Amino acid sequence: MSQFSPLETSAAATFGPDFRHVTHWVFDLDNTLYRADNGIFARIDARMTQFVSQHLKLERDAARSLQKSLYRDHGTTLNGLIKLHGIDPEPYLDYVHDIDLSDLHADPALGFAIERLPGRRYIFTNGCARHAARILERLGLTHLFSEVWDIRTIGFAPKPEPQAYARILAHGGFAPGASAMFEDIARNLAEPHRLGMTTVWLNTGAVWDRQGPEFPVASASHIDHETKDLTSFLNRIRI
């Protein structure tokens, strides 16, 4: 099913970015499949701070500072808490993703755009599978994805660590050159680009892309395509 006219479809097939080599489509979840300014990830971020405060018995400001330090040094707050404080990840994942999603609604336009992509589609998130399932259900996209690769899939070693991408490629069983990755955090595209994946940066302008690890340093050379609107971009590509 398509919401676009034959003329629009023909134009995309002729002039759009060339993705005819792609048979495996890898999508980040948070701030990629929904708008980065809708407040969902801000709620998760606030609960990360609350967890650090309660678990380590810190005042909020100290917990916030530590949380951001852990994120910067270890890729995720969780990874830092595991490495430095030996926490059980499951209570953390349950707590930080226990947020209200009632204001997140189905996105049929994005659904149509993803449905037209040939081959297999995946979610690859530093979050947890339950959170991904809730998001996909709210967006009406659950049926479009073959698998969800979460922080457990990658052994709690998060994007942008190279072993995270090696693990998902092993799970998917596909060649990097036949895949594309869509991501809102530019540094998370450095390793996929090195591996030979086609990379697409969703430039949201959100603060999240300016936080986190200092390495790898994202550059234009790591980004094959850039867009501010995922739905529009997917409808323009040649497949």
ZADO-1210 file (C-alpha; in nm, 4 decimals, padded with zeros to 6 digits):
<atoms>
<atom x="00.0000" y="00.0000" z="00.0000" code="MET" pos="1"/>
<atom x="00.1266" y="00.3498" z="-00.0813" code="SER" pos="2"/>
<atom x="-00.0012" y="00.6982" z="-00.0101" code="GLN" pos="3"/>
<atom x="00.1950" y="00.8422" z="-00.3021" code="PHE" pos="4"/>
<atom x="00.0912" y="00.8870" z="-00.6621" code="SER" pos="5"/>
<atom x="00.2496" y="00.6913" z="-00.9513" code="PRO" pos="6"/>
<atom x="00.4182" y="01.0153" z="-01.0628" code="LEU" pos="7"/>
<atom x="00.5813" y="01.0631" z="-00.7199" code="GLU" pos="8"/>
<atom x="00.6874" y="00.7001" z="-00.7083" code="THR" pos="9"/>
<atom x="00.8365" y="00.7222" z="-01.0562" code="SER" pos="10"/>
<atom x="01.0338" y="01.0345" z="-00.9635" code="ALA" pos="11"/>
<atom x="01.1779" y="00.8640" z="-00.6559" code="ALA" pos="12"/>
<atom x="01.2753" y="00.5612" z="-00.8633" code="ALA" pos="13"/>
<atom x="01.4609" y="00.7837" z="-01.1085" code="THR" pos="14"/>
<atom x="01.6158" y="01.0620" z="-00.9017" code="PHE" pos="15"/>
<atom x="01.6205" y="00.9543" z="-00.5363" code="GLY" pos="16"/>
<atom x="01.9218" y="00.8290" z="-00.3387" code="PRO" pos="17"/>
<atom x="02.0202" y="00.4850" z="-00.4625" code="ASP" pos="18"/>
<atom x="01.9444" y="00.2042" z="-00.2134" code="PHE" pos="19"/>
<atom x="01.8930" y="-00.0710" z="-00.4685" code="ARG" pos="20"/>
<atom x="02.1796" y="-00.2686" z="-00.3132" code="HIS" pos="21"/>
<atom x="02.0129" y="-00.2819" z="00.0300" code="VAL" pos="22"/>
<atom x="01.8288" y="-00.5936" z="00.1445" code="THR" pos="23"/>
<atom x="01.8673" y="-00.5443" z="00.5225" code="HIS" pos="24"/>
<atom x="01.7440" y="-00.2267" z="00.6917" code="TRP" pos="25"/>
<atom x="01.8616" y="-00.1441" z="01.0442" code="VAL" pos="26"/>
<atom x="01.6810" y="00.1296" z="01.2391" code="PHE" pos="27"/>
<atom x="01.7628" y="00.2885" z="01.5706" code="ASP" pos="28"/>
<atom x="01.4559" y="00.3322" z="01.7915" code="LEU" pos="29"/>
<atom x="01.4478" y="00.6337" z="02.0224" code="ASP" pos="30"/>
<atom x="01.4454" y="00.9740" z="01.8521" code="ASN" pos="31"/>
<atom x="01.4605" y="00.7984" z="01.5147" code="THR" pos="32"/>
<atom x="01.1217" y="00.6348" z="01.4689" code="LEU" pos="33"/>
<atom x="00.9510" y="00.9179" z="01.6568" code="TYR" pos="34"/>
<atom x="01.0186" y="01.2898" z="01.6864" code="ARG" pos="35"/>
<atom x="01.3093" y="01.3780" z="01.9127" code="ALA" pos="36"/>
<atom x="01.1233" y="01.6782" z="02.0531" code="ASP" pos="37"/>
<atom x="00.8212" y="01.4851" z="02.1841" code="ASN" pos="38"/>
<atom x="00.9663" y="01.4394" z="02.5326" code="GLY" pos="39"/>
<atom x="00.9825" y="01.0594" z="02.5450" code="ILE" pos="40"/>
<atom x="01.3577" y="01.0282" z="02.5703" code="PHE" pos="41"/>
<atom x="01.3676" y="01.3196" z="02.8149" code="ALA" pos="42"/>
<atom x="01.1465" y="01.1104" z="03.0444" code="ARG" pos="43"/>
<atom x="01.3815" y="00.8142" z="03.0127" code="ILE" pos="44"/>
<atom x="01.6786" y="01.0404" z="03.0814" code="ASP" pos="45"/>
<atom x="01.5120" y="01.1783" z="03.3951" code="ALA" pos="46"/>
<atom x="01.4476" y="00.8265" z="03.5240" code="ARG" pos="47"/>
<atom x="01.8130" y="00.7380" z="03.4638" code="MET" pos="48"/>
<atom x="01.9054" y="01.0230" z="03.6972" code="THR" pos="49"/>
<atom x="01.6488" y="00.9066" z="03.9523" code="GLN" pos="50"/>
<atom x="01.7840" y="00.5516" z="03.9423" code="PHE" pos="51"/>
<atom x="02.1432" y="00.6676" z="03.9946" code="VAL" pos="52"/>
<atom x="02.0293" y="00.8932" z="04.2793" code="SER" pos="53"/>
<atom x="01.8368" y="00.6167" z="04.4565" code="GLN" pos="54"/>
<atom x="02.0833" y="00.3344" z="04.3931" code="HIS" pos="55"/>
<atom x="02.3953" y="00.5264" z="04.4914" code="LEU" pos="56"/>
<atom x="02.2235" y="00.7502" z="04.7503" code="LYS" pos="57"/>
<atom x="02.3221" y="01.0761" z="04.5824" code="LEU" pos="58"/>
<atom x="02.1496" y="01.4122" z="04.5684" code="GLU" pos="59"/>
<atom x="01.9879" y="01.4822" z="04.2334" code="ARG" pos="60"/>
<atom x="02.2537" y="01.7217" z="04.1013" code="ASP" pos="61"/>
<atom x="02.5349" y="01.4833" z="04.1927" code="ALA" pos="62"/>
<atom x="02.3443" y="01.1929" z="04.0397" code="ALA" pos="63"/>
<atom x="02.2840" y="01.3914" z="03.7218" code="ARG" pos="64"/>
<atom x="02.6507" y="01.4776" z="03.6906" code="SER" pos="65"/>
<atom x="02.7536" y="01.1160" z="03.7484" code="LEU" pos="66"/>
<atom x="02.4960" y="00.9869" z="03.5035" code="GLN" pos="67"/>
<atom x="02.6308" y="01.2084" z="03.2258" code="LYS" pos="68"/>
<atom x="02.9869" y="01.1132" z="03.3144" code="SER" pos="69"/>
<atom x="02.8990" y="00.7442" z="03.2902" code="LEU" pos="70"/>
<atom x="02.7297" y="00.8026" z="02.9551" code="TYR" pos="71"/>
<atom x="03.0302" y="00.9925" z="02.8215" code="ARG" pos="72"/>
<atom x="03.2873" y="00.7400" z="02.9420" code="ASP" pos="73"/>
<atom x="03.1016" y="00.4132" z="02.8829" code="HIS" pos="74"/>
<atom x="02.8524" y="00.4703" z="02.6011" code="GLY" pos="75"/>
<atom x="02.5463" y="00.4297" z="02.8225" code="THR" pos="76"/>
<atom x="02.4724" y="00.5050" z="03.1858" code="THR" pos="77"/>
<atom x="02.3916" y="00.1367" z="03.2296" code="LEU" pos="78"/>
<atom x="02.7259" y="00.0180" z="03.0946" code="ASN" pos="79"/>
<atom x="02.9050" y="00.2454" z="03.3388" code="GLY" pos="80"/>
<atom x="02.6929" y="00.1281" z="03.6305" code="LEU" pos="81"/>
<atom x="02.7655" y="-00.2343" z="03.5428" code="ILE" pos="82"/>
<atom x="03.1403" y="-00.1800" z="03.5058" code="LYS" pos="83"/>
<atom x="03.1959" y="00.0503" z="03.8027" code="LEU" pos="84"/>
<atom x="02.9195" y="-00.0469" z="04.0448" code="HIS" pos="85"/>
<atom x="02.8332" y="-00.4043" z="03.9517" code="GLY" pos="86"/>
<atom x="02.4597" y="-00.3443" z="03.9229" code="ILE" pos="87"/>
<atom x="02.2085" y="-00.5971" z="03.7959" code="ASP" pos="88"/>
<atom x="02.0926" y="-00.4462" z="03.4633" code="PRO" pos="89"/>
<atom x="01.7375" y="-00.5810" z="03.4722" code="GLU" pos="90"/>
<atom x="01.5967" y="-00.3585" z="03.7518" code="PRO" pos="91"/>
<atom x="01.7623" y="-00.0593" z="03.5831" code="TYR" pos="92"/>
<atom x="01.6076" y="-00.1394" z="03.2447" code="LEU" pos="93"/>
<atom x="01.2650" y="-00.1909" z="03.4003" code="ASP" pos="94"/>
<atom x="01.2866" y="00.1340" z="03.5942" code="TYR" pos="95"/>
<atom x="01.4151" y="00.3749" z="03.3309" code="VAL" pos="96"/>
<atom x="01.1741" y="00.2541" z="03.0619" code="HIS" pos="97"/>
<atom x="00.8669" y="00.2659" z="03.2862" code="ASP" pos="98"/>
<atom x="00.7316" y="00.5820" z="03.1244" code="ILE" pos="99"/>
<atom x="00.3991" y="00.7106" z="02.9987" code="ASP" pos="100"/>
<atom x="00.3599" y="00.6654" z="02.6214" code="LEU" pos="101"/>
<atom x="-00.0032" y="00.7736" z="02.5969" code="SER" pos="102"/>
<atom x="00.0860" y="01.0772" z="02.3866" code="ASP" pos="103"/>
<atom x="00.2706" y="00.8669" z="02.1253" code="LEU" pos="104"/>
<atom x="00.0358" y="00.7829" z="01.8406" code="HIS" pos="105"/>
<atom x="00.0303" y="00.5612" z="01.5326" code="ALA" pos="106"/>
<atom x="00.2293" y="00.6904" z="01.2369" code="ASP" pos="107"/>
<atom x="00.0738" y="00.5351" z="00.9251" code="PRO" pos="108"/>
<atom x="00.2814" y="00.7517" z="00.6894" code="ALA" pos="109"/>
<atom x="00.6043" y="00.6136" z="00.8372" code="LEU" pos="110"/>
<atom x="00.4527" y="00.2665" z="00.8312" code="GLY" pos="111"/>
<atom x="00.3823" y="00.2916" z="00.4578" code="PHE" pos="112"/>
<atom x="00.7359" y="00.4183" z="00.3945" code="ALA" pos="113"/>
<atom x="00.8962" y="00.1315" z="00.5868" code="ILE" pos="114"/>
<atom x="00.6631" y="-00.1300" z="00.4417" code="GLU" pos="115"/>
<atom x="00.7819" y="-00.0538" z="00.0888" code="ARG" pos="116"/>
<atom x="01.1434" y="-00.1408" z="00.1749" code="LEU" pos="117"/>
<atom x="01.2404" y="-00.4783" z="00.0225" code="PRO" pos="118"/>
<atom x="01.4090" y="-00.7417" z="00.2341" code="GLY" pos="119"/>
<atom x="01.4291" y="-00.7642" z="00.6125" code="ARG" pos="120"/>
<atom x="01.3995" y="-00.4812" z="00.8663" code="ARG" pos="121"/>
<atom x="01.5396" y="-00.4642" z="01.2174" code="TYR" pos="122"/>
<atom x="01.5453" y="-00.2451" z="01.5267" code="ILE" pos="123"/>
<atom x="01.8871" y="-00.1913" z="01.6859" code="PHE" pos="124"/>
<atom x="01.8675" y="-00.0049" z="02.0170" code="THR" pos="125"/>
<atom x="02.0803" y="00.0579" z="02.3244" code="ASN" pos="126"/>
<atom x="01.7538" y="00.0280" z="02.5168" code="GLY" pos="127"/>
<atom x="01.5627" y="-00.2882" z="02.6005" code="CYS" pos="128"/>
<atom x="01.3345" y="-00.5081" z="02.3928" code="ALA" pos="129"/>
<atom x="01.0282" y="-00.4410" z="02.6097" code="ARG" pos="130"/>
<atom x="01.0639" y="-00.0668" z="02.5593" code="HIS" pos="131"/>
<atom x="01.1062" y="-00.1215" z="02.1846" code="ALA" pos="132"/>
<atom x="00.7941" y="-00.3380" z="02.1754" code="ALA" pos="133"/>
<atom x="00.5903" y="-00.0680" z="02.3509" code="ARG" pos="134"/>
<atom x="00.7140" y="00.2020" z="02.1140" code="ILE" pos="135"/>
<atom x="00.6485" y="-00.0061" z="01.8026" code="LEU" pos="136"/>
<atom x="00.3005" y="-00.0955" z="01.9250" code="GLU" pos="137"/>
<atom x="00.2115" y="00.2698" z="01.9875" code="ARG" pos="138"/>
<atom x="00.3426" y="00.3671" z="01.6429" code="LEU" pos="139"/>
<atom x="00.1623" y="00.0787" z="01.4724" code="GLY" pos="140"/>
<atom x="00.4893" y="-00.0575" z="01.3321" code="LEU" pos="141"/>
<atom x="00.5321" y="-00.3888" z="01.5160" code="THR" pos="142"/>
<atom x="00.4536" y="-00.6093" z="01.2155" code="HIS" pos="143"/>
<atom x="00.7137" y="-00.4428" z="00.9949" code="LEU" pos="144"/>
<atom x="01.0275" y="-00.5621" z="01.1753" code="PHE" pos="145"/>
<atom x="01.1821" y="-00.9088" z="01.1713" code="SER" pos="146"/>
<atom x="01.3843" y="-00.8713" z="01.4912" code="GLU" pos="147"/>
<atom x="01.4643" y="-00.6319" z="01.7737" code="VAL" pos="148"/>
<atom x="01.8289" y="-00.6217" z="01.8793" code="TRP" pos="149"/>
<atom x="01.8552" y="-00.4622" z="02.2210" code="ASP" pos="150"/>
<atom x="02.1233" y="-00.4019" z="02.4818" code="ILE" pos="151"/>
<atom x="02.1082" y="-00.7674" z="02.5872" code="ARG" pos="152"/>
<atom x="02.1668" y="-00.8838" z="02.2284" code="THR" pos="153"/>
<atom x="02.4946" y="-00.6906" z="02.2223" code="ILE" pos="154"/>
<atom x="02.6085" y="-00.8104" z="02.5645" code="GLY" pos="155"/>
<atom x="02.5518" y="-00.4689" z="02.7260" code="PHE" pos="156"/>
<atom x="02.8403" y="-00.3249" z="02.5177" code="ALA" pos="157"/>
<atom x="02.6490" y="-00.0409" z="02.3506" code="PRO" pos="158"/>
<atom x="02.6732" y="00.1536" z="02.0297" code="LYS" pos="159"/>
<atom x="02.9209" y="00.3019" z="01.9348" code="PRO" pos="160"/>
<atom x="03.1502" y="00.0183" z="02.0532" code="GLU" pos="161"/>
<atom x="03.2653" y="-00.1924" z="01.7545" code="PRO" pos="162"/>
<atom x="03.1648" y="-00.5225" z="01.9150" code="GLN" pos="163"/>
<atom x="02.8019" y="-00.4071" z="01.9252" code="ALA" pos="164"/>
<atom x="02.7880" y="-00.3934" z="01.5456" code="TYR" pos="165"/>
<atom x="02.9792" y="-00.7199" z="01.5066" code="ALA" pos="166"/>
<atom x="02.7156" y="-00.8895" z="01.7212" code="ARG" pos="167"/>
<atom x="02.4176" y="-00.7607" z="01.5237" code="ILE" pos="168"/>
<atom x="02.5799" y="-00.8558" z="01.1943" code="LEU" pos="169"/>
<atom x="02.6319" y="-01.2046" z="01.3329" code="ALA" pos="170"/>
<atom x="02.2694" y="-01.2198" z="01.4469" code="HIS" pos="171"/>
<atom x="02.1393" y="-01.0961" z="01.1131" code="GLY" pos="172"/>
<atom x="02.3756" y="-01.3074" z="00.9063" code="GLY" pos="173"/>
<atom x="02.4069" y="-01.0484" z="00.6306" code="PHE" pos="174"/>
<atom x="02.6941" y="-00.8680" z="00.4619" code="ALA" pos="175"/>
<atom x="02.7434" y="-00.5039" z="00.5688" code="PRO" pos="176"/>
<atom x="02.7461" y="-00.3949" z="00.2055" code="GLY" pos="177"/>
<atom x="02.3874" y="-00.5144" z="00.1637" code="ALA" pos="178"/>
<atom x="02.2584" y="-00.3154" z="00.4594" code="SER" pos="179"/>
<atom x="02.1666" y="00.0368" z="00.5631" code="ALA" pos="180"/>
<atom x="02.1605" y="00.1865" z="00.9108" code="MET" pos="181"/>
<atom x="01.9407" y="00.4760" z="01.0230" code="PHE" pos="182"/>
<atom x="02.0458" y="00.6585" z="01.3391" code="GLU" pos="183"/>
<atom x="01.9937" y="00.9935" z="01.5130" code="ASP" pos="184"/>
<atom x="02.3342" y="00.9965" z="01.6893" code="ILE" pos="185"/>
<atom x="02.6046" y="01.0676" z="01.4344" code="ALA" pos="186"/>
<atom x="02.8921" y="00.9014" z="01.6233" code="ARG" pos="187"/>
<atom x="02.6993" y="00.5746" z="01.6146" code="ASN" pos="188"/>
<atom x="02.7414" y="00.5701" z="01.2369" code="LEU" pos="189"/>
<atom x="03.1228" y="00.5783" z="01.2337" code="ALA" pos="190"/>
<atom x="03.1697" y="00.2041" z="01.2843" code="GLU" pos="191"/>
<atom x="02.8855" y="00.0963" z="01.0516" code="PRO" pos="192"/>
<atom x="03.0366" y="00.3127" z="00.7797" code="HIS" pos="193"/>
<atom x="03.3792" y="00.1567" z="00.8373" code="ARG" pos="194"/>
<atom x="03.2206" y="-00.1880" z="00.8043" code="LEU" pos="195"/>
<atom x="03.0619" y="-00.0948" z="00.4723" code="GLY" pos="196"/>
<atom x="02.7015" y="-00.0304" z="00.5745" code="MET" pos="197"/>
<atom x="02.5190" y="00.2546" z="00.4046" code="THR" pos="198"/>
<atom x="02.4637" y="00.5137" z="00.6768" code="THR" pos="199"/>
<atom x="02.1791" y="00.7600" z="00.7184" code="VAL" pos="200"/>
<atom x="02.1892" y="01.0277" z="00.9868" code="TRP" pos="201"/>
<atom x="01.8570" y="01.1624" z="01.1088" code="LEU" pos="202"/>
<atom x="01.9630" y="01.5140" z="01.2049" code="ASN" pos="203"/>
<atom x="01.7122" y="01.6039" z="01.4761" code="THR" pos="204"/>
<atom x="01.9024" y="01.8943" z="01.6330" code="GLY" pos="205"/>
<atom x="01.8459" y="01.7317" z="01.9736" code="ALA" pos="206"/>
<atom x="02.0940" y="01.7591" z="02.2614" code="VAL" pos="207"/>
<atom x="02.1425" y="01.3823" z="02.2765" code="TRP" pos="208"/>
<atom x="02.3747" y="01.3846" z="01.9758" code="ASP" pos="209"/>
<atom x="02.6065" y="01.6296" z="02.1524" code="ARG" pos="210"/>
<atom x="02.6360" y="01.4218" z="02.4691" code="GLN" pos="211"/>
<atom x="02.7864" y="01.0798" z="02.5198" code="GLY" pos="212"/>
<atom x="03.1270" y="00.9396" z="02.4250" code="PRO" pos="213"/>
<atom x="03.3895" y="01.1679" z="02.2756" code="GLU" pos="214"/>
<atom x="03.5077" y="00.8858" z="02.0489" code="PHE" pos="215"/>
<atom x="03.4551" y="00.8008" z="01.7771" code="PRO" pos="216"/>
<atom x="03.4343" y="01.1566" z="01.6493" code="VAL" pos="217"/>
<atom x="03.1589" y="01.1773" z="01.3905" code="ALA" pos="218"/>
<atom x="03.2394" y="01.3446" z="01.0612" code="SER" pos="219"/>
<atom x="03.0750" y="01.3915" z="00.7247" code="ALA" pos="220"/>
<atom x="03.2852" y="01.1032" z="00.5939" code="SER" pos="221"/>
<atom x="03.0874" y="00.8622" z="00.8152" code="HIS" pos="222"/>
<atom x="02.7507" y="00.9758" z="00.6827" code="ILE" pos="223"/>
<atom x="02.6345" y="00.8688" z="00.3395" code="ASP" pos="224"/>
<atom x="02.3003" y="01.0456" z="00.3663" code="HIS" pos="225"/>
<atom x="02.1499" y="01.3040" z="00.6002" code="GLU" pos="226"/>
<atom x="01.7857" y="01.3910" z="00.6527" code="THR" pos="227"/>
<atom x="01.5608" y="01.5738" z="00.8956" code="LYS" pos="228"/>
<atom x="01.2513" y="01.3709" z="00.7991" code="ASP" pos="229"/>
<atom x="01.2741" y="00.9921" z="00.7951" code="LEU" pos="230"/>
<atom x="00.9387" y="00.9334" z="00.6257" code="THR" pos="231"/>
<atom x="01.0122" y="01.1726" z="00.3423" code="SER" pos="232"/>
<atom x="01.3590" y="01.0292" z="00.2943" code="PHE" pos="233"/>
<atom x="01.2362" y="00.6697" z="00.2764" code="LEU" pos="234"/>
<atom x="00.9772" y="00.7666" z="00.0186" code="ASN" pos="235"/>
<atom x="01.2426" y="00.9282" z="-00.2027" code="ARG" pos="236"/>
<atom x="01.4986" y="00.6504" z="-00.2188" code="ILE" pos="237"/>
<atom x="01.5446" y="00.4148" z="-00.5116" code="ARG" pos="238"/>
<atom x="01.4788" y="00.0544" z="-00.4105" code="ILE" pos="239"/>
</atoms>
